[in-house]
Amino acid sequence: MTRKAWTLGFIAGLALSFIVQLSASASAQDGTDVVTGFPREPIRVATWPGGKKVAVSFALFVEVFGFGQGPVFRPDLMSRNPDLVNEAFRQYAITSGNLRVARLFKELDVPLDLVLNAAFPRAYPAVWKEFRAIQPNAPIVAHGINNSNDMLPLGRGLAEQKSYIRRTLDLIAATTGVKATGWSSPSVYSNGDTMQAMAAEGITYNLDQMDSDLISRLKTPDGALVLLPYPTVTVDMGQFLARMKSPTEIEKLWLDYVLELASEARADPAREATTVVIGIHPFVVGTPDGAAAMRRVLGRLKQDDKVWLADTHAILKAAGLSNR
């Protein structure tokens, strides 16, 4: 995948997810998932541990793209060969950025989820070893093989998607020793076959749901999947690259989003508990200015008596669901 194609595809994917989000909400409420056509039902949670009402999980995307591929910070320089500026932008994030985020969450004692391209540990073994030493217990959510040229084989049938998911899970297990039970589709690009293939290959939950504040259960022909809310607007990469928002602007968005959910819960104590999985990327929060914004967000959320900072496994357990 070329850099231009990646950028155009990323923006197009965001636009499509927004359109789907608008039309999906009503359909999700009437028991049918709009994308897959499979039965879907909300999972009711009254409160989270300690009387909290908003569960928030930060999911760090640890990805690999390959030389000359991936996110672009300076589109005006893309015609260069080699494009050293944009390559440096990516490499800084992959190395220094990932480690800075790992250290920050450890320092602040905030749980972190790790959304992992299966190819990353072998592509960057030294970075992976240091990262895992800092965050040894962060749950690993499978994120395909890579984010450029080895992504989900959409449109090629259920069997090929099962094979791809199995290959991803096997590679993660071989390089990390972890049997991942969570899934996030590369670039949030999946279809009904993907959901069915996940269930068939032992995935129990995913982060592909972008249309709700509530956890739900999708009933595929090969078993059920728990869908954890992963809102379109809170993904930092979309705000940073597609909408050109700075880390400080994204900081305000995150706080407004989560604290408004907390305010709604205070106004209506009988309101169901909500969940937000926020996607973060080292290109945004792995720089010193991005980490400073992330630090302020975490500090403020830790002060709110209605907000519970947790990882996905803790959320599933508290909701009476299993991640095994």
ABEGO torsion letter per residue (X at the ends): XBAAAAAAAAAAAAAAAAAAAAAAAAAAAAGBBAAAGBBBBBBBBABBBGGBABBBBBBBBBBBAEBGBEBBABAAAAABOBBAAAAAAAAAAABAAAAAAAAAAAAAGBBBBBBBBAAAAAABAAAAAAAAAABAABBBBBAEABAAABBBBBGAEAAAAAAAAAAAAAAAAAAAGBBBABBBBBGGBBBAAAAAAAAAAGBABBAABAABABBBBBBBAAEBBBBBBBBAAABAAAAAAAAGBBAAAAAAAAAAAAAAAAAAAAABAABBBBBBBBBBBAAAAABAAAAAAAAAAAAAAAABAABBBBBAAAAAAAAGBBAX
